[in-house]
Amino acid sequence: MALTPKDYSEMTRRASPNTKSWRNIPLAFAIGGLICTLGQALTQLFLSRGLPKDEASAWTSVCLVFLSALLTGLKVYDNIAKFGGAGTLVPITGFANAVVSPAIEFKSEGLILGLGAKMFVIAGPVIVYGMTAAVLYGLILFFTGMA
């Protein structure tokens, strides 16, 4: 049976569930906003304790990664993601979740072949391409004299 592109498009449209954008977009915005608000509150807390801005920002990042990893390990982050959708993809918390989730899933295969090997399955390409881009940009800045 040969399908025309039109037939295939129609089959795909019928098989695909309807999106609930009217619900998902505001929830993603709210959950992402709450995560960012938590980050800002942590930064303000560290600043009020007398830390310089750079150190306060670093400690905020550490706290957000720790909380995200902890909540992923406790299987709470998945429930938040089911509710808030893309709002949980705020870069720092989403990245921590992407590192911890495969590690938890494959821990039964052992520390090296399970946890160690699978920890960066999702996040690995992000790290590799991010570092490669950083090195290339640094070299460009260095050789053009802009650094």
N, C-alpha and C positions, 0 to 999 in steps of 0.2 A: 504494500500500500504506500503510494507516494503522497506525501503531504505537501501542500503548497505552503508558502510562508504565511498566507492569510489563514489557512486552516490551523497551522501550528500556533499562530498568535491567538486564535479563538480558543483552542484547547488550553493554552496556558492561562488565558484570562479566566476561563471557567474553573480551572483547578486551583488557582491562586486564591488564598483567603483575602477578603476585603480588609483594607487597612483601617485602623481606627485613629487616624491622624488627629482628629478633634480631641482625643483623649491623650494619645501618646506624646504629642509635641509639648503641651503644657506640663505634663508630668516630668518629661525629660528636662525641661527648662527649670522646673521647681527643684528637682533632685540635684541637678548640676549646680544650681544656685545655692542650695543648702551646703553642698560640699565646699564650694568656693567661700561661702560665708564662714564655715568652720575654719578654713585655712586663714581667712582674714582675722578671725577672732584669736586664733593661736598666735599669729604674727603680732597682733596688738598686745596680747598677754606677755609675750617675750620682750617686746619693746618696753612695756611698762615695768618690767623687771630690770631694765637698764642695759639690755643687750644691744649692741650696734645693729643697724638694719640688716647687714649681710648675715650676721650670725642668727638673728631672729628668723630671717627667711630660711636659712639652712635648717634650723631646728623645726620650723613649721613643716618643711618637706619631709624630714625624718619622721615626725609625728604622723603625718598623713599617710606615708608609706606603711608605717607600723600599724596604724589603725586599719588600713585597708587589708593588709596581710592577715592581721588578727581576725577581722570580720570574715575574710574569705575562709580561713581555717575553721572558724566556728559555723560556717555555712549560713551566715547572716547576709553577707554581701550579695550572694546569689538571689536571695529574696528581695533585697533592695533593687537589684538589677531587673528582676522580673516586674517589679512595680514601676520603677523609674526609667527603665529602658536605657536609651543612649545617654541619659543624664549621668550615669555612673562611669561613663568613658572620659570624664575629666582626666586629662593626661596622667597626672601623678598617681591617682588612686586606681585608675584603669590599668596602668602599667603594672603596679604592684599586684593587682588581681590576676593579670595575665601571666605573671611569673609564678605566683603561688598556686593557682588552680591546677596546672599540669603536674606540679611537684606533688601535690596531695593525691591526685588521681593515680600517679604511677609509683607512689612510695612503697607499695607492696612488692615491687620488682627489685627492691634493695636500694641502698644508699647511693651506689655509684651508677648502676644501669637504670635505675628507676628515677629516684629523686634528682640526682646530679645530672643525668643525661637529658631528662625530659623537662627540667625546670625552665629552660629557655627556648622551648619548642616554638612558642608563640612570640615571645619577646625578643628572641635572638636576632631575627632579621631587622627588627627596629634598632637594636643596639649596633649591629654591624653597619647598617646603612647610615645611621646617625653619626657614628664615629668616623666613617669614611668621608661623609660630607664635611664634618668638622675639620678633618685633616686637610682636605682639598681647599676649603675656604681659608684655612690658616696659611697654607702654602701660597695661595693666590695673594693674600694680604701681605705676606712676607716678601714675595718677589716683586710685587708692585710698589713696595715701599710705603704702604698704607698702615702698616702695623706700628 
